């Protein structure tokens, strides 16, 4: 799923639900930079963590 992520998309880290919702800032290869509500900017290794897309509706 990480390969479809683009800047602006909203995601959650299922391994760290307390981080809250995050907005994708960039994705370069397997490195995904996300700005999360409760922990700020984090660089995620997409080979280790499969982020969940948040669908607003």
OpenMM code with the backbone's topology and positions (N, CA, C; nanometers):
from openmm import Vec3, app, unit

residues = "UNK UNK UNK UNK UNK UNK UNK UNK UNK UNK UNK UNK UNK UNK UNK UNK UNK UNK UNK UNK UNK UNK UNK UNK UNK UNK UNK UNK UNK UNK UNK UNK UNK UNK UNK UNK UNK UNK UNK UNK UNK UNK UNK UNK UNK UNK UNK UNK UNK UNK UNK UNK UNK UNK UNK UNK UNK".split()
positions = [
    Vec3(0.0822, -0.1193, 0.0000),
    Vec3(0.0000, 0.0000, 0.0000),
    Vec3(0.0868, 0.1259, 0.0000),
    Vec3(0.2040, 0.1185, 0.0621),
    Vec3(0.2898, 0.2364, 0.0722),
    Vec3(0.3265, 0.2948, -0.0641),
    Vec3(0.3324, 0.2101, -0.1659),
    Vec3(0.3755, 0.2576, -0.2979),
    Vec3(0.2763, 0.3537, -0.3636),
    Vec3(0.1525, 0.3599, -0.3151),
    Vec3(0.0545, 0.4532, -0.3734),
    Vec3(0.0487, 0.5866, -0.2984),
    Vec3(0.1222, 0.5970, -0.1868),
    Vec3(0.1146, 0.7184, -0.1055),
    Vec3(0.1762, 0.8378, -0.1769),
    Vec3(0.1078, 0.9513, -0.1642),
    Vec3(0.1539, 1.0767, -0.2231),
    Vec3(0.1417, 1.1863, -0.1185),
    Vec3(0.2189, 1.2947, -0.1333),
    Vec3(0.2068, 1.4055, -0.0386),
    Vec3(0.0623, 1.4543, -0.0268),
    Vec3(0.0228, 1.4805, 0.0976),
    Vec3(-0.1119, 1.5280, 0.1258),
    Vec3(-0.2059, 1.4202, 0.1738),
    Vec3(-0.1750, 1.2933, 0.1435),
    Vec3(-0.2617, 1.1840, 0.1882),
    Vec3(-0.2528, 1.1684, 0.3398),
    Vec3(-0.3643, 1.1251, 0.4007),
    Vec3(-0.3695, 1.1025, 0.5446),
    Vec3(-0.3529, 0.9542, 0.5745),
    Vec3(-0.2692, 0.9257, 0.6755),
    Vec3(-0.2377, 0.7873, 0.7098),
    Vec3(-0.2324, 0.7689, 0.8614),
    Vec3(-0.2332, 0.6424, 0.9013),
    Vec3(-0.2073, 0.6035, 1.0402),
    Vec3(-0.0971, 0.4991, 1.0382),
    Vec3(-0.0221, 0.4943, 1.1483),
    Vec3(0.0777, 0.3896, 1.1651),
    Vec3(0.0159, 0.2836, 1.2561),
    Vec3(-0.0215, 0.1671, 1.2014),
    Vec3(-0.0870, 0.0643, 1.2829),
    Vec3(0.0011, 0.0127, 1.3966),
    Vec3(0.1334, 0.0306, 1.3847),
    Vec3(0.2237, -0.0131, 1.4919),
    Vec3(0.2350, 0.0921, 1.6022),
    Vec3(0.1805, 0.2132, 1.5773),
    Vec3(0.1856, 0.3213, 1.6768),
    Vec3(0.0570, 0.4037, 1.6685),
    Vec3(-0.0568, 0.3449, 1.7070),
    Vec3(-0.1845, 0.4153, 1.6930),
    Vec3(-0.1930, 0.5440, 1.7749),
    Vec3(-0.1148, 0.5536, 1.8819),
    Vec3(-0.1162, 0.6736, 1.9655),
    Vec3(-0.0542, 0.7952, 1.8959),
    Vec3(0.0115, 0.7756, 1.7816),
    Vec3(0.0674, 0.8880, 1.7052),
    Vec3(-0.0428, 0.9708, 1.6407),
    Vec3(-0.1621, 0.9129, 1.6238),
    Vec3(-0.2730, 0.9837, 1.5606),
    Vec3(-0.2622, 0.9801, 1.4084),
    Vec3(-0.3403, 1.0659, 1.3456),
    Vec3(-0.3415, 1.0743, 1.1993),
    Vec3(-0.2215, 1.1558, 1.1535),
    Vec3(-0.1626, 1.1136, 1.0433),
    Vec3(-0.0491, 1.1859, 0.9879),
    Vec3(-0.0723, 1.2217, 0.8424),
    Vec3(-0.0079, 1.3291, 0.8000),
    Vec3(-0.0154, 1.3706, 0.6590),
    Vec3(0.1178, 1.3410, 0.5928),
    Vec3(0.1127, 1.2690, 0.4809),
    Vec3(0.2341, 1.2356, 0.4076),
    Vec3(0.2959, 1.3646, 0.3539),
    Vec3(0.4253, 1.3821, 0.3809),
    Vec3(0.5001, 1.4975, 0.3316),
    Vec3(0.5756, 1.4620, 0.2031),
    Vec3(0.6349, 1.3411, 0.2021),
    Vec3(0.7080, 1.2959, 0.0837),
    Vec3(0.7280, 1.1456, 0.0904),
    Vec3(0.7553, 1.0877, -0.0255),
    Vec3(0.7908, 0.9453, -0.0340),
    Vec3(0.9006, 0.9321, -0.1370),
    Vec3(1.0159, 0.8873, -0.0917),
    Vec3(1.1293, 0.8639, -0.1812),
    Vec3(1.1700, 0.7193, -0.1608),
    Vec3(1.1365, 0.6365, -0.2590),
    Vec3(1.1617, 0.4927, -0.2453),
    Vec3(1.0821, 0.4377, -0.1286),
    Vec3(1.1528, 0.3750, -0.0336),
    Vec3(1.0871, 0.3167, 0.0836),
    Vec3(1.0813, 0.4129, 0.2022),
    Vec3(1.1385, 0.5322, 0.1877),
    Vec3(1.1382, 0.6306, 0.2967),
    Vec3(1.0192, 0.7241, 0.2816),
    Vec3(0.9317, 0.7235, 0.3827),
    Vec3(0.8097, 0.8044, 0.3791),
    Vec3(0.8150, 0.9012, 0.4965),
    Vec3(0.8096, 1.0301, 0.4672),
    Vec3(0.8082, 1.1312, 0.5722),
    Vec3(0.6640, 1.1712, 0.5976),
    Vec3(0.6233, 1.1600, 0.7249),
    Vec3(0.4847, 1.1853, 0.7641),
    Vec3(0.4846, 1.2790, 0.8850),
    Vec3(0.3957, 1.3779, 0.8825),
    Vec3(0.3783, 1.4678, 0.9960),
    Vec3(0.2556, 1.4208, 1.0746),
    Vec3(0.2795, 1.3588, 1.1920),
    Vec3(0.1726, 1.3037, 1.2743),
    Vec3(0.1236, 1.4047, 1.3776),
    Vec3(-0.0053, 1.3910, 1.4146),
    Vec3(-0.0709, 1.4811, 1.5110),
    Vec3(0.0042, 1.4924, 1.6429),
    Vec3(0.0449, 1.3783, 1.6996),
    Vec3(0.0941, 1.3772, 1.8369),
    Vec3(0.2451, 1.3635, 1.8513),
    Vec3(0.3149, 1.3308, 1.7437),
    Vec3(0.4608, 1.3125, 1.7548),
    Vec3(0.5393, 1.3920, 1.6509),
    Vec3(0.4682, 1.4667, 1.5668),
    Vec3(0.5366, 1.5490, 1.4679),
    Vec3(0.5910, 1.4683, 1.3512),
    Vec3(0.6943, 1.5213, 1.2888),
    Vec3(0.7477, 1.4631, 1.1654),
    Vec3(0.8293, 1.3375, 1.1948),
    Vec3(0.7953, 1.2301, 1.1227),
    Vec3(0.8648, 1.1017, 1.1379),
    Vec3(0.8998, 1.0482, 0.9998),
    Vec3(1.0169, 0.9871, 0.9900),
    Vec3(1.0556, 0.9185, 0.8666),
    Vec3(1.0313, 0.7701, 0.8880),
    Vec3(0.9438, 0.7150, 0.8045),
    Vec3(0.9017, 0.5752, 0.8166),
    Vec3(0.9743, 0.4913, 0.7124),
    Vec3(1.0241, 0.3764, 0.7546),
    Vec3(1.0833, 0.2796, 0.6617),
    Vec3(0.9696, 0.1923, 0.6101),
    Vec3(0.9297, 0.2141, 0.4858),
    Vec3(0.8177, 0.1435, 0.4259),
    Vec3(0.8393, -0.0059, 0.4108),
    Vec3(0.9632, -0.0524, 0.4274),
    Vec3(0.9890, -0.1967, 0.4233),
    Vec3(0.9498, -0.2620, 0.5555),
    Vec3(0.9393, -0.1823, 0.6627),
    Vec3(0.9093, -0.2363, 0.7958),
    Vec3(0.7677, -0.2052, 0.8414),
    Vec3(0.7113, -0.0936, 0.7925),
    Vec3(0.5794, -0.0506, 0.8384),
    Vec3(0.4887, -0.0270, 0.7183),
    Vec3(0.3727, -0.0899, 0.7200),
    Vec3(0.2708, -0.0684, 0.6168),
    Vec3(0.1696, 0.0316, 0.6729),
    Vec3(0.1758, 0.1558, 0.6249),
    Vec3(0.0847, 0.2587, 0.6742),
    Vec3(-0.0564, 0.2336, 0.6245),
    Vec3(-0.1552, 0.2756, 0.7037),
    Vec3(-0.2965, 0.2596, 0.6679),
    Vec3(-0.3499, 0.3933, 0.6177),
    Vec3(-0.4149, 0.3909, 0.5036),
    Vec3(-0.4748, 0.5114, 0.4463),
    Vec3(-0.6003, 0.5495, 0.5247),
    Vec3(-0.6136, 0.6787, 0.5549),
    Vec3(-0.7318, 0.7292, 0.6244),
    Vec3(-0.8248, 0.7900, 0.5197),
    Vec3(-0.9444, 0.7368, 0.5121),
    Vec3(-1.0440, 0.7867, 0.4162),
    Vec3(-1.1408, 0.8749, 0.4916),
    Vec3(-1.1459, 1.0021, 0.4533),
    Vec3(-1.2421, 1.0940, 0.5148),
    Vec3(-1.3683, 1.0940, 0.4326),
    Vec3(-1.4820, 1.0929, 0.5006),
    Vec3(-1.6047, 1.0888, 0.4238),
    Vec3(-1.7222, 1.1469, 0.4936),
] * unit.nanometer
topology = app.Topology()
chain = topology.addChain("A")
for resn in residues:
    res = topology.addResidue(resn, chain)
    for name in ("N", "CA", "C"):
        topology.addAtom(name, app.Element.getBySymbol(name[0]), res)
